[in-house]
């Protein structure tokens, strides 16, 4: 995500996402696949499942600044 073009592509996909979207397993799985393709990261089925479960378990609210700070520090 250090390249600006990649960062912008991912930001454009996530534009307008709500906390309810981030709890929808089907939508999250679709995004994980899209992001893996953008980042050229091959993922196995089990890795996809783990990522989806992790994202849903975080109960992220994209409108809550504390949640966003927590995510930022988690992946820094």
TIVO-2410 file (N, C-alpha, C; in nm, 3 decimals):
# residues 76
REC num residu      c1      c2      c3 atome chaine
REC   1      X   0.082  -0.120   0.000     N      A
REC   1      X   0.000   0.000   0.000    CA      A
REC   1      X   0.087   0.126   0.000     C      A
REC   2      X   0.215   0.110  -0.017     N      A
REC   2      X   0.302   0.226  -0.018    CA      A
REC   2      X   0.293   0.302  -0.149     C      A
REC   3      X   0.253   0.234  -0.255     N      A
REC   3      X   0.240   0.305  -0.383    CA      A
REC   3      X   0.106   0.379  -0.386     C      A
REC   4      X   0.109   0.505  -0.422     N      A
REC   4      X  -0.014   0.587  -0.422    CA      A
REC   4      X  -0.124   0.532  -0.512     C      A
REC   5      X  -0.088   0.474  -0.626     N      A
REC   5      X  -0.190   0.422  -0.717    CA      A
REC   5      X  -0.268   0.307  -0.654     C      A
REC   6      X  -0.195   0.218  -0.588     N      A
REC   6      X  -0.260   0.104  -0.521    CA      A
REC   6      X  -0.348   0.152  -0.408     C      A
REC   7      X  -0.297   0.245  -0.331     N      A
REC   7      X  -0.372   0.300  -0.218    CA      A
REC   7      X  -0.502   0.364  -0.266     C      A
REC   8      X  -0.496   0.437  -0.374     N      A
REC   8      X  -0.616   0.504  -0.428    CA      A
REC   8      X  -0.716   0.403  -0.481     C      A
REC   9      X  -0.669   0.296  -0.545     N      A
REC   9      X  -0.761   0.192  -0.594    CA      A
REC   9      X  -0.837   0.128  -0.479     C      A
REC  10      X  -0.767   0.099  -0.371     N      A
REC  10      X  -0.831   0.035  -0.256    CA      A
REC  10      X  -0.926   0.134  -0.187     C      A
REC  11      X  -0.884   0.260  -0.175     N      A
REC  11      X  -0.970   0.360  -0.114    CA      A
REC  11      X  -1.098   0.378  -0.195     C      A
REC  12      X  -1.087   0.374  -0.328     N      A
REC  12      X  -1.206   0.392  -0.412    CA      A
REC  12      X  -1.303   0.275  -0.396     C      A
REC  13      X  -1.251   0.155  -0.376     N      A
REC  13      X  -1.338   0.039  -0.355    CA      A
REC  13      X  -1.412   0.051  -0.222     C      A
REC  14      X  -1.343   0.101  -0.120     N      A
REC  14      X  -1.403   0.108   0.014    CA      A
REC  14      X  -1.481   0.236   0.041     C      A
REC  15      X  -1.489   0.324  -0.057     N      A
REC  15      X  -1.561   0.449  -0.039    CA      A
REC  15      X  -1.710   0.421  -0.012     C      A
REC  16      X  -1.762   0.477   0.095     N      A
REC  16      X  -1.903   0.462   0.129    CA      A
REC  16      X  -1.937   0.334   0.204     C      A
REC  17      X  -1.837   0.261   0.250     N      A
REC  17      X  -1.861   0.137   0.324    CA      A
REC  17      X  -1.915   0.171   0.462     C      A
REC  18      X  -2.011   0.093   0.508     N      A
REC  18      X  -2.069   0.113   0.640    CA      A
REC  18      X  -2.027   0.000   0.733     C      A
REC  19      X  -2.055   0.017   0.861     N      A
REC  19      X  -2.020  -0.089   0.957    CA      A
REC  19      X  -2.103  -0.215   0.930     C      A
REC  20      X  -2.221  -0.199   0.872     N      A
REC  20      X  -2.304  -0.316   0.839    CA      A
REC  20      X  -2.245  -0.393   0.721     C      A
REC  21      X  -2.186  -0.320   0.627     N      A
REC  21      X  -2.117  -0.386   0.515    CA      A
REC  21      X  -1.999  -0.468   0.566     C      A
REC  22      X  -1.930  -0.418   0.666     N      A
REC  22      X  -1.813  -0.486   0.720    CA      A
REC  22      X  -1.850  -0.605   0.808     C      A
REC  23      X  -1.978  -0.626   0.832     N      A
REC  23      X  -2.024  -0.744   0.905    CA      A
REC  23      X  -2.090  -0.845   0.811     C      A
REC  24      X  -2.098  -0.812   0.683     N      A
REC  24      X  -2.157  -0.900   0.581    CA      A
REC  24      X  -2.047  -0.987   0.522     C      A
REC  25      X  -2.053  -1.116   0.551     N      A
REC  25      X  -1.949  -1.210   0.511    CA      A
REC  25      X  -1.927  -1.212   0.359     C      A
REC  26      X  -2.035  -1.204   0.281     N      A
REC  26      X  -2.023  -1.211   0.135    CA      A
REC  26      X  -1.948  -1.089   0.081     C      A
REC  27      X  -1.983  -0.971   0.130     N      A
REC  27      X  -1.918  -0.849   0.084    CA      A
REC  27      X  -1.771  -0.846   0.125     C      A
REC  28      X  -1.744  -0.886   0.248     N      A
REC  28      X  -1.605  -0.885   0.296    CA      A
REC  28      X  -1.521  -0.982   0.215     C      A
REC  29      X  -1.574  -1.100   0.186     N      A
REC  29      X  -1.500  -1.198   0.107    CA      A
REC  29      X  -1.469  -1.143  -0.032     C      A
REC  30      X  -1.567  -1.075  -0.092     N      A
REC  30      X  -1.547  -1.015  -0.224    CA      A
REC  30      X  -1.435  -0.912  -0.220     C      A
REC  31      X  -1.434  -0.828  -0.116     N      A
REC  31      X  -1.329  -0.726  -0.102    CA      A
REC  31      X  -1.193  -0.789  -0.080     C      A
REC  32      X  -1.186  -0.892   0.002     N      A
REC  32      X  -1.059  -0.959   0.028    CA      A
REC  32      X  -1.001  -1.012  -0.104     C      A
REC  33      X  -1.086  -1.072  -0.186     N      A
REC  33      X  -1.039  -1.124  -0.314    CA      A
REC  33      X  -0.992  -1.011  -0.405     C      A
REC  34      X  -1.067  -0.900  -0.407     N      A
REC  34      X  -1.028  -0.786  -0.490    CA      A
REC  34      X  -0.894  -0.729  -0.444     C      A
REC  35      X  -0.877  -0.713  -0.314     N      A
REC  35      X  -0.754  -0.655  -0.261    CA      A
REC  35      X  -0.634  -0.746  -0.287     C      A
REC  36      X  -0.655  -0.876  -0.273     N      A
REC  36      X  -0.547  -0.971  -0.299    CA      A
REC  36      X  -0.503  -0.961  -0.445     C      A
REC  37      X  -0.600  -0.946  -0.533     N      A
REC  37      X  -0.568  -0.933  -0.676    CA      A
REC  37      X  -0.493  -0.803  -0.703     C      A
REC  38      X  -0.538  -0.693  -0.643     N      A
REC  38      X  -0.472  -0.563  -0.661    CA      A
REC  38      X  -0.329  -0.568  -0.610     C      A
REC  39      X  -0.308  -0.634  -0.496     N      A
REC  39      X  -0.176  -0.640  -0.434    CA      A
REC  39      X  -0.089  -0.755  -0.486     C      A
REC  40      X  -0.144  -0.834  -0.580     N      A
REC  40      X  -0.073  -0.951  -0.634    CA      A
REC  40      X  -0.032  -1.049  -0.525     C      A
REC  41      X  -0.123  -1.074  -0.433     N      A
REC  41      X  -0.099  -1.167  -0.324    CA      A
REC  41      X  -0.189  -1.290  -0.343     C      A
REC  42      X  -0.132  -1.404  -0.378     N      A
REC  42      X  -0.216  -1.524  -0.390    CA      A
REC  42      X  -0.261  -1.571  -0.252     C      A
REC  43      X  -0.391  -1.595  -0.238     N      A
REC  43      X  -0.446  -1.640  -0.110    CA      A
REC  43      X  -0.512  -1.776  -0.128     C      A
REC  44      X  -0.488  -1.864  -0.034     N      A
REC  44      X  -0.559  -1.992  -0.034    CA      A
REC  44      X  -0.698  -1.969   0.025     C      A
REC  45      X  -0.782  -2.068   0.012     N      A
REC  45      X  -0.918  -2.059   0.065    CA      A
REC  45      X  -0.916  -2.040   0.216     C      A
REC  46      X  -0.827  -2.111   0.285     N      A
REC  46      X  -0.820  -2.098   0.431    CA      A
REC  46      X  -0.770  -1.960   0.473     C      A
REC  47      X  -0.677  -1.903   0.397     N      A
REC  47      X  -0.630  -1.769   0.427    CA      A
REC  47      X  -0.742  -1.666   0.407     C      A
REC  48      X  -0.820  -1.684   0.302     N      A
REC  48      X  -0.935  -1.595   0.280    CA      A
REC  48      X  -1.031  -1.604   0.398     C      A
REC  49      X  -1.061  -1.727   0.440     N      A
REC  49      X  -1.151  -1.746   0.554    CA      A
REC  49      X  -1.098  -1.678   0.679     C      A
REC  50      X  -0.968  -1.692   0.704     N      A
REC  50      X  -0.908  -1.630   0.822    CA      A
REC  50      X  -0.918  -1.478   0.816     C      A
REC  51      X  -0.891  -1.420   0.700     N      A
REC  51      X  -0.902  -1.275   0.685    CA      A
REC  51      X  -1.045  -1.227   0.704     C      A
REC  52      X  -1.140  -1.298   0.645     N      A
REC  52      X  -1.281  -1.260   0.659    CA      A
REC  52      X  -1.322  -1.268   0.806     C      A
REC  53      X  -1.287  -1.376   0.872     N      A
REC  53      X  -1.321  -1.391   1.014    CA      A
REC  53      X  -1.257  -1.282   1.098     C      A
REC  54      X  -1.131  -1.247   1.069     N      A
REC  54      X  -1.062  -1.143   1.143    CA      A
REC  54      X  -1.132  -1.008   1.126     C      A
REC  55      X  -1.166  -0.974   1.003     N      A
REC  55      X  -1.231  -0.845   0.976    CA      A
REC  55      X  -1.365  -0.837   1.046     C      A
REC  56      X  -1.443  -0.943   1.039     N      A
REC  56      X  -1.574  -0.943   1.103    CA      A
REC  56      X  -1.561  -0.937   1.255     C      A
REC  57      X  -1.461  -1.005   1.311     N      A
REC  57      X  -1.442  -1.006   1.455    CA      A
REC  57      X  -1.404  -0.869   1.510     C      A
REC  58      X  -1.344  -0.783   1.428     N      A
REC  58      X  -1.302  -0.650   1.474    CA      A
REC  58      X  -1.419  -0.555   1.494     C      A
REC  59      X  -1.535  -0.585   1.434     N      A
REC  59      X  -1.654  -0.500   1.445    CA      A
REC  59      X  -1.619  -0.353   1.417     C      A
REC  60      X  -1.561  -0.332   1.300     N      A
REC  60      X  -1.511  -0.201   1.260    CA      A
REC  60      X  -1.625  -0.109   1.220     C      A
REC  61      X  -1.621   0.012   1.271     N      A
REC  61      X  -1.713   0.118   1.229    CA      A
REC  61      X  -1.628   0.223   1.157     C      A
REC  62      X  -1.641   0.233   1.023     N      A
REC  62      X  -1.555   0.326   0.949    CA      A
REC  62      X  -1.581   0.473   0.980     C      A
REC  63      X  -1.688   0.504   1.051     N      A
REC  63      X  -1.718   0.642   1.088    CA      A
REC  63      X  -1.668   0.677   1.228     C      A
REC  64      X  -1.611   0.579   1.298     N      A
REC  64      X  -1.562   0.600   1.433    CA      A
REC  64      X  -1.409   0.616   1.428     C      A
REC  65      X  -1.361   0.733   1.461     N      A
REC  65      X  -1.218   0.762   1.451    CA      A
REC  65      X  -1.134   0.670   1.541     C      A
REC  66      X  -1.186   0.632   1.657     N      A
REC  66      X  -1.110   0.542   1.746    CA      A
REC  66      X  -1.089   0.405   1.682     C      A
REC  67      X  -1.189   0.356   1.609     N      A
REC  67      X  -1.174   0.228   1.539    CA      A
REC  67      X  -1.068   0.238   1.431     C      A
REC  68      X  -1.067   0.350   1.360     N      A
REC  68      X  -0.970   0.368   1.252    CA      A
REC  68      X  -0.828   0.381   1.307     C      A
REC  69      X  -0.813   0.449   1.418     N      A
REC  69      X  -0.681   0.461   1.482    CA      A
REC  69      X  -0.633   0.324   1.529     C      A
REC  70      X  -0.723   0.246   1.586     N      A
REC  70      X  -0.689   0.111   1.631    CA      A
REC  70      X  -0.640   0.027   1.514     C      A
REC  71      X  -0.709   0.035   1.401     N      A
REC  71      X  -0.668  -0.041   1.284    CA      A
REC  71      X  -0.532   0.008   1.232     C      A
REC  72      X  -0.514   0.137   1.231     N      A
REC  72      X  -0.388   0.194   1.183    CA      A
REC  72      X  -0.271   0.143   1.267     C      A
REC  73      X  -0.287   0.144   1.398     N      A
REC  73      X  -0.178   0.099   1.485    CA      A
REC  73      X  -0.158  -0.052   1.473     C      A
REC  74      X  -0.263  -0.125   1.443     N      A
REC  74      X  -0.254  -0.269   1.431    CA      A
REC  74      X  -0.167  -0.309   1.310     C      A
REC  75      X  -0.176  -0.234   1.203     N      A
REC  75      X  -0.108  -0.271   1.079    CA      A
REC  75      X   0.010  -0.182   1.046     C      A
REC  76      X   0.054  -0.102   1.138     N      A
REC  76      X   0.166  -0.012   1.115    CA      A
REC  76      X   0.297  -0.081   1.115     C      A
***
